[in-house]
Amino acid sequence: MFKIYLIGTIILFTAIILNVVIQRFGIMGWYEFLNKLQGIGKITFTTMVLADYLWLFVGYPLCLGFSSYLGEKLCDILLNFK
């Protein structure tokens, strides 16, 4: 149970940090994307730039997946520490 909690916490903090960073660079995050999609519909896709697409569909999943991997490795280290 501790392992699941630790990995989830690391993913959460990573997501928060990533959202702050992309906001500073002006790249669209999931929250903004979903709000635009709900507000203006399919036109959202024509308002997006390449960086938005790359971030949402490649960069963000890779970063969160990597944070999960790091969380698992950290947990293995902490639980096997003797």
PyMOL Python script that loads the backbone (N, CA, C, O; Angstrom):
from pymol import cmd

cmd.read_pdbstr("""\
ATOM      1  N   MET A   1       0.825  -1.191   0.000  1.00  0.00           N
ATOM      2  CA  MET A   1       0.000   0.000   0.000  1.00  0.00           C
ATOM      3  C   MET A   1       0.872   1.260   0.000  1.00  0.00           C
ATOM      4  O   MET A   1       0.566   2.239  -0.680  1.00  0.00           O
ATOM      5  N   PHE A   2       1.957   1.218   0.769  1.00  0.00           N
ATOM      6  CA  PHE A   2       2.872   2.357   0.824  1.00  0.00           C
ATOM      7  C   PHE A   2       3.454   2.657  -0.551  1.00  0.00           C
ATOM      8  O   PHE A   2       3.607   3.817  -0.934  1.00  0.00           O
ATOM      9  N   LYS A   3       3.779   1.595  -1.289  1.00  0.00           N
ATOM     10  CA  LYS A   3       4.367   1.760  -2.615  1.00  0.00           C
ATOM     11  C   LYS A   3       3.408   2.493  -3.549  1.00  0.00           C
ATOM     12  O   LYS A   3       3.817   3.408  -4.264  1.00  0.00           O
ATOM     13  N   ILE A   4       2.149   2.102  -3.547  1.00  0.00           N
ATOM     14  CA  ILE A   4       1.146   2.748  -4.403  1.00  0.00           C
ATOM     15  C   ILE A   4       0.982   4.214  -4.007  1.00  0.00           C
ATOM     16  O   ILE A   4       0.892   5.086  -4.871  1.00  0.00           O
ATOM     17  N   TYR A   5       0.943   4.482  -2.711  1.00  0.00           N
ATOM     18  CA  TYR A   5       0.796   5.855  -2.219  1.00  0.00           C
ATOM     19  C   TYR A   5       1.997   6.709  -2.641  1.00  0.00           C
ATOM     20  O   TYR A   5       1.823   7.827  -3.126  1.00  0.00           O
ATOM     21  N   LEU A   6       3.200   6.188  -2.460  1.00  0.00           N
ATOM     22  CA  LEU A   6       4.407   6.943  -2.793  1.00  0.00           C
ATOM     23  C   LEU A   6       4.469   7.247  -4.290  1.00  0.00           C
ATOM     24  O   LEU A   6       4.755   8.376  -4.687  1.00  0.00           O
ATOM     25  N   ILE A   7       4.204   6.251  -5.107  1.00  0.00           N
ATOM     26  CA  ILE A   7       4.233   6.462  -6.557  1.00  0.00           C
ATOM     27  C   ILE A   7       3.169   7.482  -6.966  1.00  0.00           C
ATOM     28  O   ILE A   7       3.441   8.364  -7.781  1.00  0.00           O
ATOM     29  N   GLY A   8       1.975   7.371  -6.414  1.00  0.00           N
ATOM     30  CA  GLY A   8       0.910   8.325  -6.716  1.00  0.00           C
ATOM     31  C   GLY A   8       1.260   9.735  -6.308  1.00  0.00           C
ATOM     32  O   GLY A   8       0.960  10.687  -7.028  1.00  0.00           O
ATOM     33  N   THR A   9       1.894   9.878  -5.155  1.00  0.00           N
ATOM     34  CA  THR A   9       2.305  11.193  -4.667  1.00  0.00           C
ATOM     35  C   THR A   9       3.371  11.801  -5.576  1.00  0.00           C
ATOM     36  O   THR A   9       3.326  12.994  -5.877  1.00  0.00           O
ATOM     37  N   ILE A  10       4.308  11.002  -6.003  1.00  0.00           N
ATOM     38  CA  ILE A  10       5.354  11.491  -6.898  1.00  0.00           C
ATOM     39  C   ILE A  10       4.762  11.920  -8.236  1.00  0.00           C
ATOM     40  O   ILE A  10       5.148  12.954  -8.780  1.00  0.00           O
ATOM     41  N   ILE A  11       3.832  11.136  -8.768  1.00  0.00           N
ATOM     42  CA  ILE A  11       3.173  11.508 -10.018  1.00  0.00           C
ATOM     43  C   ILE A  11       2.407  12.821  -9.839  1.00  0.00           C
ATOM     44  O   ILE A  11       2.459  13.690 -10.709  1.00  0.00           O
ATOM     45  N   LEU A  12       1.702  12.969  -8.726  1.00  0.00           N
ATOM     46  CA  LEU A  12       0.942  14.193  -8.459  1.00  0.00           C
ATOM     47  C   LEU A  12       1.848  15.409  -8.395  1.00  0.00           C
ATOM     48  O   LEU A  12       1.569  16.420  -9.041  1.00  0.00           O
ATOM     49  N   PHE A  13       2.928  15.330  -7.628  1.00  0.00           N
ATOM     50  CA  PHE A  13       3.841  16.471  -7.525  1.00  0.00           C
ATOM     51  C   PHE A  13       4.509  16.772  -8.861  1.00  0.00           C
ATOM     52  O   PHE A  13       4.722  17.936  -9.202  1.00  0.00           O
ATOM     53  N   THR A  14       4.836  15.740  -9.610  1.00  0.00           N
ATOM     54  CA  THR A  14       5.416  15.943 -10.934  1.00  0.00           C
ATOM     55  C   THR A  14       4.429  16.673 -11.842  1.00  0.00           C
ATOM     56  O   THR A  14       4.807  17.603 -12.554  1.00  0.00           O
ATOM     57  N   ALA A  15       3.172  16.256 -11.816  1.00  0.00           N
ATOM     58  CA  ALA A  15       2.143  16.895 -12.646  1.00  0.00           C
ATOM     59  C   ALA A  15       1.979  18.368 -12.280  1.00  0.00           C
ATOM     60  O   ALA A  15       1.847  19.218 -13.160  1.00  0.00           O
ATOM     61  N   ILE A  16       1.989  18.664 -10.995  1.00  0.00           N
ATOM     62  CA  ILE A  16       1.850  20.055 -10.547  1.00  0.00           C
ATOM     63  C   ILE A  16       3.025  20.891 -11.044  1.00  0.00           C
ATOM     64  O   ILE A  16       2.831  21.987 -11.571  1.00  0.00           O
ATOM     65  N   ILE A  17       4.229  20.381 -10.880  1.00  0.00           N
ATOM     66  CA  ILE A  17       5.427  21.108 -11.315  1.00  0.00           C
ATOM     67  C   ILE A  17       5.414  21.296 -12.832  1.00  0.00           C
ATOM     68  O   ILE A  17       5.714  22.382 -13.329  1.00  0.00           O
ATOM     69  N   LEU A  18       5.071  20.251 -13.554  1.00  0.00           N
ATOM     70  CA  LEU A  18       5.023  20.349 -15.015  1.00  0.00           C
ATOM     71  C   LEU A  18       4.000  21.375 -15.475  1.00  0.00           C
ATOM     72  O   LEU A  18       4.255  22.119 -16.422  1.00  0.00           O
ATOM     73  N   ASN A  19       2.846  21.426 -14.818  1.00  0.00           N
ATOM     74  CA  ASN A  19       1.818  22.396 -15.194  1.00  0.00           C
ATOM     75  C   ASN A  19       2.269  23.832 -14.956  1.00  0.00           C
ATOM     76  O   ASN A  19       1.945  24.726 -15.737  1.00  0.00           O
ATOM     77  N   VAL A  20       3.011  24.048 -13.884  1.00  0.00           N
ATOM     78  CA  VAL A  20       3.539  25.390 -13.614  1.00  0.00           C
ATOM     79  C   VAL A  20       4.554  25.775 -14.693  1.00  0.00           C
ATOM     80  O   VAL A  20       4.543  26.898 -15.198  1.00  0.00           O
ATOM     81  N   VAL A  21       5.424  24.835 -15.034  1.00  0.00           N
ATOM     82  CA  VAL A  21       6.475  25.109 -16.022  1.00  0.00           C
ATOM     83  C   VAL A  21       5.871  25.390 -17.397  1.00  0.00           C
ATOM     84  O   VAL A  21       6.256  26.360 -18.050  1.00  0.00           O
ATOM     85  N   ILE A  22       4.934  24.559 -17.845  1.00  0.00           N
ATOM     86  CA  ILE A  22       4.376  24.779 -19.189  1.00  0.00           C
ATOM     87  C   ILE A  22       3.554  26.054 -19.256  1.00  0.00           C
ATOM     88  O   ILE A  22       3.473  26.692 -20.306  1.00  0.00           O
ATOM     89  N   GLN A  23       2.951  26.424 -18.148  1.00  0.00           N
ATOM     90  CA  GLN A  23       2.188  27.671 -18.128  1.00  0.00           C
ATOM     91  C   GLN A  23       3.127  28.859 -18.352  1.00  0.00           C
ATOM     92  O   GLN A  23       2.766  29.820 -19.033  1.00  0.00           O
ATOM     93  N   ARG A  24       4.310  28.792 -17.789  1.00  0.00           N
ATOM     94  CA  ARG A  24       5.286  29.872 -17.973  1.00  0.00           C
ATOM     95  C   ARG A  24       5.776  29.962 -19.418  1.00  0.00           C
ATOM     96  O   ARG A  24       6.147  31.038 -19.888  1.00  0.00           O
ATOM     97  N   PHE A  25       5.774  28.829 -20.115  1.00  0.00           N
ATOM     98  CA  PHE A  25       6.200  28.810 -21.516  1.00  0.00           C
ATOM     99  C   PHE A  25       5.044  29.040 -22.486  1.00  0.00           C
ATOM    100  O   PHE A  25       5.254  29.122 -23.696  1.00  0.00           O
ATOM    101  N   GLY A  26       3.838  29.145 -21.963  1.00  0.00           N
ATOM    102  CA  GLY A  26       2.690  29.399 -22.811  1.00  0.00           C
ATOM    103  C   GLY A  26       2.192  28.181 -23.582  1.00  0.00           C
ATOM    104  O   GLY A  26       1.528  28.317 -24.610  1.00  0.00           O
ATOM    105  N   ILE A  27       2.513  27.005 -23.086  1.00  0.00           N
ATOM    106  CA  ILE A  27       2.071  25.774 -23.733  1.00  0.00           C
ATOM    107  C   ILE A  27       0.759  25.330 -23.088  1.00  0.00           C
ATOM    108  O   ILE A  27       0.584  25.443 -21.874  1.00  0.00           O
ATOM    109  N   MET A  28      -0.141  24.836 -23.895  1.00  0.00           N
ATOM    110  CA  MET A  28      -1.462  24.431 -23.414  1.00  0.00           C
ATOM    111  C   MET A  28      -1.372  23.157 -22.570  1.00  0.00           C
ATOM    112  O   MET A  28      -0.719  22.185 -22.949  1.00  0.00           O
ATOM    113  N   GLY A  29      -2.042  23.188 -21.422  1.00  0.00           N
ATOM    114  CA  GLY A  29      -2.140  22.014 -20.568  1.00  0.00           C
ATOM    115  C   GLY A  29      -3.479  21.325 -20.750  1.00  0.00           C
ATOM    116  O   GLY A  29      -4.343  21.819 -21.475  1.00  0.00           O
ATOM    117  N   TRP A  30      -3.653  20.192 -20.099  1.00  0.00           N
ATOM    118  CA  TRP A  30      -4.895  19.431 -20.250  1.00  0.00           C
ATOM    119  C   TRP A  30      -6.120  20.192 -19.769  1.00  0.00           C
ATOM    120  O   TRP A  30      -7.184  20.113 -20.382  1.00  0.00           O
ATOM    121  N   TYR A  31      -5.975  20.921 -18.683  1.00  0.00           N
ATOM    122  CA  TYR A  31      -7.115  21.666 -18.142  1.00  0.00           C
ATOM    123  C   TYR A  31      -7.596  22.708 -19.149  1.00  0.00           C
ATOM    124  O   TYR A  31      -8.791  22.818 -19.427  1.00  0.00           O
ATOM    125  N   GLU A  32      -6.655  23.462 -19.685  1.00  0.00           N
ATOM    126  CA  GLU A  32      -6.997  24.480 -20.687  1.00  0.00           C
ATOM    127  C   GLU A  32      -7.547  23.835 -21.963  1.00  0.00           C
ATOM    128  O   GLU A  32      -8.510  24.327 -22.550  1.00  0.00           O
ATOM    129  N   PHE A  33      -6.931  22.738 -22.379  1.00  0.00           N
ATOM    130  CA  PHE A  33      -7.385  22.034 -23.574  1.00  0.00           C
ATOM    131  C   PHE A  33      -8.837  21.568 -23.431  1.00  0.00           C
ATOM    132  O   PHE A  33      -9.654  21.778 -24.327  1.00  0.00           O
ATOM    133  N   LEU A  34      -9.145  20.944 -22.312  1.00  0.00           N
ATOM    134  CA  LEU A  34     -10.506  20.439 -22.110  1.00  0.00           C
ATOM    135  C   LEU A  34     -11.527  21.569 -21.984  1.00  0.00           C
ATOM    136  O   LEU A  34     -12.654  21.447 -22.463  1.00  0.00           O
ATOM    137  N   ASN A  35     -11.129  22.672 -21.335  1.00  0.00           N
ATOM    138  CA  ASN A  35     -12.035  23.823 -21.245  1.00  0.00           C
ATOM    139  C   ASN A  35     -12.305  24.426 -22.620  1.00  0.00           C
ATOM    140  O   ASN A  35     -13.444  24.766 -22.938  1.00  0.00           O
ATOM    141  N   LYS A  36     -11.261  24.557 -23.432  1.00  0.00           N
ATOM    142  CA  LYS A  36     -11.452  25.083 -24.789  1.00  0.00           C
ATOM    143  C   LYS A  36     -12.305  24.136 -25.620  1.00  0.00           C
ATOM    144  O   LYS A  36     -13.184  24.568 -26.365  1.00  0.00           O
ATOM    145  N   LEU A  37     -12.038  22.850 -25.487  1.00  0.00           N
ATOM    146  CA  LEU A  37     -12.795  21.865 -26.243  1.00  0.00           C
ATOM    147  C   LEU A  37     -14.270  21.923 -25.893  1.00  0.00           C
ATOM    148  O   LEU A  37     -15.134  21.802 -26.763  1.00  0.00           O
ATOM    149  N   GLN A  38     -14.549  22.108 -24.618  1.00  0.00           N
ATOM    150  CA  GLN A  38     -15.934  22.215 -24.176  1.00  0.00           C
ATOM    151  C   GLN A  38     -16.548  23.537 -24.641  1.00  0.00           C
ATOM    152  O   GLN A  38     -17.726  23.586 -24.994  1.00  0.00           O
ATOM    153  N   GLY A  39     -15.761  24.592 -24.641  1.00  0.00           N
ATOM    154  CA  GLY A  39     -16.276  25.912 -24.991  1.00  0.00           C
ATOM    155  C   GLY A  39     -16.449  26.152 -26.475  1.00  0.00           C
ATOM    156  O   GLY A  39     -17.492  26.637 -26.914  1.00  0.00           O
ATOM    157  N   ILE A  40     -15.417  25.810 -27.259  1.00  0.00           N
ATOM    158  CA  ILE A  40     -15.483  26.126 -28.696  1.00  0.00           C
ATOM    159  C   ILE A  40     -15.489  24.889 -29.585  1.00  0.00           C
ATOM    160  O   ILE A  40     -15.557  25.003 -30.809  1.00  0.00           O
ATOM    161  N   GLY A  41     -15.419  23.735 -28.990  1.00  0.00           N
ATOM    162  CA  GLY A  41     -15.518  22.495 -29.753  1.00  0.00           C
ATOM    163  C   GLY A  41     -14.294  22.186 -30.589  1.00  0.00           C
ATOM    164  O   GLY A  41     -13.161  22.419 -30.169  1.00  0.00           O
ATOM    165  N   LYS A  42     -14.540  21.653 -31.787  1.00  0.00           N
ATOM    166  CA  LYS A  42     -13.465  21.185 -32.660  1.00  0.00           C
ATOM    167  C   LYS A  42     -12.532  22.295 -33.122  1.00  0.00           C
ATOM    168  O   LYS A  42     -11.416  22.025 -33.567  1.00  0.00           O
ATOM    169  N   ILE A  43     -12.976  23.529 -33.020  1.00  0.00           N
ATOM    170  CA  ILE A  43     -12.132  24.666 -33.411  1.00  0.00           C
ATOM    171  C   ILE A  43     -10.871  24.710 -32.539  1.00  0.00           C
ATOM    172  O   ILE A  43      -9.846  25.259 -32.944  1.00  0.00           O
ATOM    173  N   THR A  44     -10.957  24.132 -31.355  1.00  0.00           N
ATOM    174  CA  THR A  44      -9.808  24.073 -30.450  1.00  0.00           C
ATOM    175  C   THR A  44      -8.582  23.531 -31.166  1.00  0.00           C
ATOM    176  O   THR A  44      -7.477  24.037 -30.972  1.00  0.00           O
ATOM    177  N   PHE A  45      -8.766  22.505 -31.995  1.00  0.00           N
ATOM    178  CA  PHE A  45      -7.634  21.869 -32.665  1.00  0.00           C
ATOM    179  C   PHE A  45      -6.954  22.798 -33.669  1.00  0.00           C
ATOM    180  O   PHE A  45      -5.762  22.655 -33.941  1.00  0.00           O
ATOM    181  N   THR A  46      -7.703  23.740 -34.215  1.00  0.00           N
ATOM    182  CA  THR A  46      -7.090  24.683 -35.157  1.00  0.00           C
ATOM    183  C   THR A  46      -6.383  25.825 -34.431  1.00  0.00           C
ATOM    184  O   THR A  46      -5.573  26.528 -35.034  1.00  0.00           O
ATOM    185  N   THR A  47      -6.677  26.019 -33.149  1.00  0.00           N
ATOM    186  CA  THR A  47      -6.023  27.082 -32.382  1.00  0.00           C
ATOM    187  C   THR A  47      -4.735  26.605 -31.717  1.00  0.00           C
ATOM    188  O   THR A  47      -3.982  27.406 -31.162  1.00  0.00           O
ATOM    189  N   MET A  48      -4.490  25.318 -31.775  1.00  0.00           N
ATOM    190  CA  MET A  48      -3.311  24.760 -31.118  1.00  0.00           C
ATOM    191  C   MET A  48      -2.098  24.840 -32.036  1.00  0.00           C
ATOM    192  O   MET A  48      -2.216  24.729 -33.256  1.00  0.00           O
ATOM    193  N   VAL A  49      -0.940  25.032 -31.433  1.00  0.00           N
ATOM    194  CA  VAL A  49       0.319  25.020 -32.184  1.00  0.00           C
ATOM    195  C   VAL A  49       0.995  23.670 -31.985  1.00  0.00           C
ATOM    196  O   VAL A  49       0.568  22.874 -31.148  1.00  0.00           O
ATOM    197  N   LEU A  50       2.035  23.416 -32.744  1.00  0.00           N
ATOM    198  CA  LEU A  50       2.732  22.127 -32.688  1.00  0.00           C
ATOM    199  C   LEU A  50       3.217  21.790 -31.275  1.00  0.00           C
ATOM    200  O   LEU A  50       3.146  20.639 -30.844  1.00  0.00           O
ATOM    201  N   ALA A  51       3.709  22.800 -30.562  1.00  0.00           N
ATOM    202  CA  ALA A  51       4.205  22.570 -29.198  1.00  0.00           C
ATOM    203  C   ALA A  51       3.087  22.049 -28.293  1.00  0.00           C
ATOM    204  O   ALA A  51       3.336  21.201 -27.437  1.00  0.00           O
ATOM    205  N   ASP A  52       1.871  22.541 -28.468  1.00  0.00           N
ATOM    206  CA  ASP A  52       0.738  22.065 -27.673  1.00  0.00           C
ATOM    207  C   ASP A  52       0.469  20.588 -27.933  1.00  0.00           C
ATOM    208  O   ASP A  52       0.296  19.806 -26.997  1.00  0.00           O
ATOM    209  N   TYR A  53       0.436  20.211 -29.209  1.00  0.00           N
ATOM    210  CA  TYR A  53       0.203  18.810 -29.567  1.00  0.00           C
ATOM    211  C   TYR A  53       1.300  17.900 -29.014  1.00  0.00           C
ATOM    212  O   TYR A  53       1.023  16.860 -28.416  1.00  0.00           O
ATOM    213  N   LEU A  54       2.552  18.314 -29.228  1.00  0.00           N
ATOM    214  CA  LEU A  54       3.671  17.504 -28.760  1.00  0.00           C
ATOM    215  C   LEU A  54       3.645  17.352 -27.249  1.00  0.00           C
ATOM    216  O   LEU A  54       3.892  16.266 -26.723  1.00  0.00           O
ATOM    217  N   TRP A  55       3.345  18.439 -26.551  1.00  0.00           N
ATOM    218  CA  TRP A  55       3.319  18.381 -25.109  1.00  0.00           C
ATOM    219  C   TRP A  55       2.194  17.485 -24.595  1.00  0.00           C
ATOM    220  O   TRP A  55       2.428  16.594 -23.778  1.00  0.00           O
ATOM    221  N   LEU A  56       0.969  17.725 -25.076  1.00  0.00           N
ATOM    222  CA  LEU A  56      -0.193  17.000 -24.566  1.00  0.00           C
ATOM    223  C   LEU A  56      -0.164  15.511 -24.882  1.00  0.00           C
ATOM    224  O   LEU A  56      -0.554  14.691 -24.052  1.00  0.00           O
ATOM    225  N   PHE A  57       0.291  15.165 -26.061  1.00  0.00           N
ATOM    226  CA  PHE A  57       0.156  13.779 -26.490  1.00  0.00           C
ATOM    227  C   PHE A  57       1.460  12.983 -26.495  1.00  0.00           C
ATOM    228  O   PHE A  57       1.447  11.771 -26.710  1.00  0.00           O
ATOM    229  N   VAL A  58       2.587  13.662 -26.257  1.00  0.00           N
ATOM    230  CA  VAL A  58       3.866  12.953 -26.193  1.00  0.00           C
ATOM    231  C   VAL A  58       4.607  13.290 -24.896  1.00  0.00           C
ATOM    232  O   VAL A  58       4.908  12.403 -24.097  1.00  0.00           O
ATOM    233  N   GLY A  59       4.897  14.573 -24.694  1.00  0.00           N
ATOM    234  CA  GLY A  59       5.720  14.992 -23.570  1.00  0.00           C
ATOM    235  C   GLY A  59       5.116  14.714 -22.203  1.00  0.00           C
ATOM    236  O   GLY A  59       5.775  14.154 -21.328  1.00  0.00           O
ATOM    237  N   TYR A  60       3.875  15.103 -22.024  1.00  0.00           N
ATOM    238  CA  TYR A  60       3.227  14.938 -20.709  1.00  0.00           C
ATOM    239  C   TYR A  60       3.102  13.469 -20.310  1.00  0.00           C
ATOM    240  O   TYR A  60       3.464  13.110 -19.190  1.00  0.00           O
ATOM    241  N   PRO A  61       2.596  12.608 -21.205  1.00  0.00           N
ATOM    242  CA  PRO A  61       2.537  11.190 -20.824  1.00  0.00           C
ATOM    243  C   PRO A  61       3.916  10.587 -20.539  1.00  0.00           C
ATOM    244  O   PRO A  61       4.065   9.779 -19.622  1.00  0.00           O
ATOM    245  N   LEU A  62       4.924  10.983 -21.326  1.00  0.00           N
ATOM    246  CA  LEU A  62       6.268  10.471 -21.073  1.00  0.00           C
ATOM    247  C   LEU A  62       6.804  10.929 -19.724  1.00  0.00           C
ATOM    248  O   LEU A  62       7.406  10.141 -18.994  1.00  0.00           O
ATOM    249  N   CYS A  63       6.591  12.193 -19.391  1.00  0.00           N
ATOM    250  CA  CYS A  63       7.065  12.722 -18.114  1.00  0.00           C
ATOM    251  C   CYS A  63       6.373  12.050 -16.931  1.00  0.00           C
ATOM    252  O   CYS A  63       7.021  11.698 -15.945  1.00  0.00           O
ATOM    253  N   LEU A  64       5.070  11.875 -17.032  1.00  0.00           N
ATOM    254  CA  LEU A  64       4.347  11.220 -15.933  1.00  0.00           C
ATOM    255  C   LEU A  64       4.721   9.746 -15.832  1.00  0.00           C
ATOM    256  O   LEU A  64       4.848   9.213 -14.730  1.00  0.00           O
ATOM    257  N   GLY A  65       4.896   9.091 -16.962  1.00  0.00           N
ATOM    258  CA  GLY A  65       5.332   7.699 -16.938  1.00  0.00           C
ATOM    259  C   GLY A  65       6.714   7.559 -16.329  1.00  0.00           C
ATOM    260  O   GLY A  65       6.972   6.632 -15.561  1.00  0.00           O
ATOM    261  N   PHE A  66       7.605   8.486 -16.675  1.00  0.00           N
ATOM    262  CA  PHE A  66       8.951   8.464 -16.103  1.00  0.00           C
ATOM    263  C   PHE A  66       8.919   8.738 -14.612  1.00  0.00           C
ATOM    264  O   PHE A  66       9.692   8.149 -13.856  1.00  0.00           O
ATOM    265  N   SER A  67       8.023   9.636 -14.174  1.00  0.00           N
ATOM    266  CA  SER A  67       7.925   9.897 -12.731  1.00  0.00           C
ATOM    267  C   SER A  67       7.404   8.664 -12.000  1.00  0.00           C
ATOM    268  O   SER A  67       7.795   8.406 -10.861  1.00  0.00           O
ATOM    269  N   SER A  68       6.531   7.907 -12.643  1.00  0.00           N
ATOM    270  CA  SER A  68       6.054   6.654 -12.058  1.00  0.00           C
ATOM    271  C   SER A  68       7.205   5.663 -11.926  1.00  0.00           C
ATOM    272  O   SER A  68       7.344   4.990 -10.905  1.00  0.00           O
ATOM    273  N   TYR A  69       8.011   5.583 -12.949  1.00  0.00           N
ATOM    274  CA  TYR A  69       9.181   4.700 -12.931  1.00  0.00           C
ATOM    275  C   TYR A  69      10.139   5.110 -11.807  1.00  0.00           C
ATOM    276  O   TYR A  69      10.617   4.263 -11.053  1.00  0.00           O
ATOM    277  N   LEU A  70      10.416   6.418 -11.701  1.00  0.00           N
ATOM    278  CA  LEU A  70      11.295   6.899 -10.633  1.00  0.00           C
ATOM    279  C   LEU A  70      10.701   6.634  -9.250  1.00  0.00           C
ATOM    280  O   LEU A  70      11.419   6.281  -8.314  1.00  0.00           O
ATOM    281  N   GLY A  71       9.383   6.809  -9.130  1.00  0.00           N
ATOM    282  CA  GLY A  71       8.717   6.522  -7.862  1.00  0.00           C
ATOM    283  C   GLY A  71       8.841   5.065  -7.475  1.00  0.00           C
ATOM    284  O   GLY A  71       9.048   4.740  -6.306  1.00  0.00           O
ATOM    285  N   GLU A  72       8.718   4.200  -8.445  1.00  0.00           N
ATOM    286  CA  GLU A  72       8.857   2.765  -8.165  1.00  0.00           C
ATOM    287  C   GLU A  72      10.280   2.428  -7.736  1.00  0.00           C
ATOM    288  O   GLU A  72      10.482   1.657  -6.798  1.00  0.00           O
ATOM    289  N   LYS A  73      11.261   3.003  -8.419  1.00  0.00           N
ATOM    290  CA  LYS A  73      12.660   2.765  -8.052  1.00  0.00           C
ATOM    291  C   LYS A  73      12.965   3.319  -6.658  1.00  0.00           C
ATOM    292  O   LYS A  73      13.661   2.676  -5.872  1.00  0.00           O
ATOM    293  N   LEU A  74      12.448   4.506  -6.353  1.00  0.00           N
ATOM    294  CA  LEU A  74      12.639   5.092  -5.029  1.00  0.00           C
ATOM    295  C   LEU A  74      12.015   4.214  -3.959  1.00  0.00           C
ATOM    296  O   LEU A  74      12.606   3.994  -2.902  1.00  0.00           O
ATOM    297  N   CYS A  75      10.837   3.723  -4.231  1.00  0.00           N
ATOM    298  CA  CYS A  75      10.154   2.861  -3.278  1.00  0.00           C
ATOM    299  C   CYS A  75      10.936   1.565  -3.067  1.00  0.00           C
ATOM    300  O   CYS A  75      11.049   1.087  -1.938  1.00  0.00           O
ATOM    301  N   ASP A  76      11.464   1.007  -4.127  1.00  0.00           N
ATOM    302  CA  ASP A  76      12.275  -0.213  -4.002  1.00  0.00           C
ATOM    303  C   ASP A  76      13.485   0.052  -3.125  1.00  0.00           C
ATOM    304  O   ASP A  76      13.846  -0.786  -2.299  1.00  0.00           O
ATOM    305  N   ILE A  77      14.112   1.201  -3.292  1.00  0.00           N
ATOM    306  CA  ILE A  77      15.274   1.554  -2.476  1.00  0.00           C
ATOM    307  C   ILE A  77      14.872   1.705  -1.021  1.00  0.00           C
ATOM    308  O   ILE A  77      15.547   1.184  -0.133  1.00  0.00           O
ATOM    309  N   LEU A  78      13.763   2.424  -0.764  1.00  0.00           N
ATOM    310  CA  LEU A  78      13.327   2.659   0.609  1.00  0.00           C
ATOM    311  C   LEU A  78      12.871   1.374   1.306  1.00  0.00           C
ATOM    312  O   LEU A  78      13.147   1.185   2.490  1.00  0.00           O
ATOM    313  N   LEU A  79      12.192   0.512   0.599  1.00  0.00           N
ATOM    314  CA  LEU A  79      11.675  -0.711   1.210  1.00  0.00           C
ATOM    315  C   LEU A  79      12.750  -1.785   1.385  1.00  0.00           C
ATOM    316  O   LEU A  79      12.621  -2.663   2.239  1.00  0.00           O
ATOM    317  N   ASN A  80      13.801  -1.713   0.582  1.00  0.00           N
ATOM    318  CA  ASN A  80      14.869  -2.692   0.683  1.00  0.00           C
ATOM    319  C   ASN A  80      16.061  -2.167   1.465  1.00  0.00           C
ATOM    320  O   ASN A  80      17.085  -2.842   1.565  1.00  0.00           O
ATOM    321  N   PHE A  81      15.937  -0.983   2.013  1.00  0.00           N
ATOM    322  CA  PHE A  81      17.011  -0.373   2.812  1.00  0.00           C
ATOM    323  C   PHE A  81      17.139  -1.134   4.123  1.00  0.00           C
ATOM    324  O   PHE A  81      16.159  -1.312   4.847  1.00  0.00           O
ATOM    325  N   LYS A  82      18.335  -1.574   4.419  1.00  0.00           N
ATOM    326  CA  LYS A  82      18.548  -2.358   5.650  1.00  0.00           C
ATOM    327  C   LYS A  82      19.622  -1.758   6.505  1.00  0.00           C
ATOM    328  O   LYS A  82      19.929  -2.287   7.573  1.00  0.00           O
TER     329      LYS A  82
END
""", "prot")
cmd.dss("prot")
cmd.show_as("cartoon", "prot")
cmd.util.cbc("prot")
cmd.orient("prot")
